[in-house]
């Protein structure tokens, strides 16, 4: 069991990546941490992730988690080791969960956030949670800020459909951003934009559901509200 002091030590190791002082001992500690997480998440059956046995699974999670944390080294380098370890822990958890879903041929982590229940399209889990920020969400806000411009570019030209979808799903079904010839046409437009969101967060970036929530809320506030109140 990794206690707080262990996470602090892990955080120091991860932080050493940022100034190129990562040691062989740190490499071992990070791999041991990942192995413990894999064992716990898979109930001792790492082969269920579809990547091979424990060694192969640890190697894959290790490589991808290191790549992801390094993308944000400029944002994280001034944070305390325990905070860095907390975020690294979330990266590892998300990777393991995505590998598990992929092995079961289920949608990846975006499906937790943008889901389809029968014929109903909802973003309720993305935009309806108004709880106060936790320490982990501080990191999520940094990540969301880092990818926001890329998200805006990715959905360029679909702003009206996206805003209509966001408002319809979580704010007001009556706040139309464009005229649709029929309810079915609106539904299909929402389906297309929902899939575009899903594709961005699965294929372009791979982040936690809470980061997705922040990006969507930011888009609603900065883009959709501007369009709505400046018609």
N, C-alpha and C positions, 0 to 999 in steps of 0.2 A: 504494500500500500504506500503510495507516494504522499507523504505529509508535506506541510507547508515548507519546511526547511529543504526538503528534497526538490520541490518545485523551484525554490529560489536558486538552488544549485543548477538545476536544469536551465533556468532563465539566464544564469551567468554564462553557461555554455552556448546557448543560442545567441546571446548578445555578442559573444566573442566572434561569431561569424561576421558581424558588421565591421570589425576592424582587422579581419584576417589573422586572428590569433587562435583559431579553433584547433584544439589539440586532439591527439589520439584518444586521450581519456574522455574528452567531451564527446567524441564520436561514439565511444562505447556507451556512455551514459544515455545519450539520445536514443540509440538503438535499443537499449534495455527498456527505456521508457515506452517506446513505440511497441515493443514486444509485449510488455505488460498490458498496454491498452488493447492490442489485438487479441490477446488471450482472453481478457475480460469481455470484450465486445462480441467475441465469437463463441463464448463458453468453451474455450479450449479447442475449437475446431477451425483453425485459420484457413484450412483448405476450402472451407465454404465460401470464401471470398473470391474464389476462382482465379487465384494468382499463384497457386502452388502451395508448398508447405511454409512453415513459419519463416524460414530464412528468406524465401522469395518475397513473401508478403511484407516483411520488415524492410527489405531493400527498396521495394516499390513505394511504400509509404514514406520511407526516409527521404528518397530522392524528391518526391513531389512536395513533401512538406517543407523541405529546405528551399526549394525553388520558390514556393509561395511566400515564405517568411522573408526571403531576401528581396522580394519585390517591394516590401514596405520598410526596408531598413532605415531609410531616411526619416520615416514617420515614427519609427519605434526606438531608434537608437538612444534617445534621451529618457526613455521610460525605465522604471525599476525592473530588475530581473524577474521578480514575482509576477509583475504585470505582463512582461514579455512571455513568460512561461504559460500564463493563463491563456493568452492568445494562441500560442503555439499548440497548446492542448486542444483548443477548439479546431484548429486546422487539422490536426490528426484525427479527431473525432469525425469531422466532416468527410475526410477522405475514406475512412473505414466504412462509414455509412454509405457513401456513394459506391464503393466497391461492392458492398453487400447487395445494394439494390441492382447494380449492373449485373451481378451474378445471377440474380433472380429475375432478370429482364424486367425490372420495374423502373419507372421514371426516377431520375436523380433528385437531388435535394430541392430543386426548384418546385417539385411537385408537392412538397410539404406546404409551400407558400401559395402557389397559384394552382388551385385544384379544381377538378370538375366533379360535381356530384349530380348524377343524372344529366339533365339538360340545363342545370343552373351554373352560371359562371360567377365565381366569387373571388374577391381578393380580401376577404374579411380578415384572414390571418396576417395579411401584409399590412393593412392600413387601419385596423380598428383597435390595435393595442396602444393605449396611451399611458402605460406604466412608466414610472420614473426611470431614468438612465441608471444602469448598473455599471460597475467598473469595466465589464467586458464590452458593454455597448460603447464605451469611449473609443475602444479600438475599432469597433464596427463603424462608427462615424468617420473615422480616419480612412478606412478602406472605402466606404461609400463615397466620400469626397474624392478619393483618388480615381474612381471609375465612373463618376457621374458624367463627365464630358464625353467619355467614350459611349456611354449609354445613350446620351442625347444624339450623338452622331448616328448611332445604330438605328434609331427609330425615326430619323429625319424623314419628313414627308408623310409620316403616319401620326403626327401630333394630334389631330382632331379625333381620329379613331381611338388612339391611346387614352386621351383625356376623357372621352365619352365612356370608355370601358372602365376607367378608374372611378369616375363619378357614379356610373351605373352600379358598379359592384359594391361600393362602400359608402357613398355619400348621398346621392340623389338620382333616382331613376328618371326624374323629370328634367334634369339639367342637360339638355342635348347640345353637343358641340357642333354637330352638322346634321343636315336633314337626310334621313334614310328613306328610300322608297317604300319600305315595309318593315314590320317588326322582324321578319326573317332576315332581311338584308342587314339590319342592325346586329342581330345575333351572329350572323356569319362574319361580319366585320370584327366583332369582338373576339370571335374564335381565332381569326387570323392574327390579330394583334396580341392576343394571349400567347399564341404559339411563338410569335416573334420575341416576346419577353422571355419565354421559357428557353428558347434557343440561345439568347444572349447569355443568360445566367448558367446555362449548361455547357455551351461550346466556346464562347468568347472569354468568359471569366467563370470562376467556380467559387462561390462565396456562401456564407451561412445565410439562412432565411432571414435573420435579423438585419443583415446588410441589405438584402433585397427590399425589406420593408422600408429602410431609411432612404434608399434610392427612389422608391416609388413615392414616398411622402415628399421628398425633395422635388421630384418632378411635378407632382400635383401642385405644390406650393409655388414653385418658380415659373412653371410653364402653363399648366392648366388654369390656375387662378388668374394669371395674367391674361390669357386668351378670353376667359369667361367674363371678366370684369372690364375688358377693354374692347368689347365688340362694337 
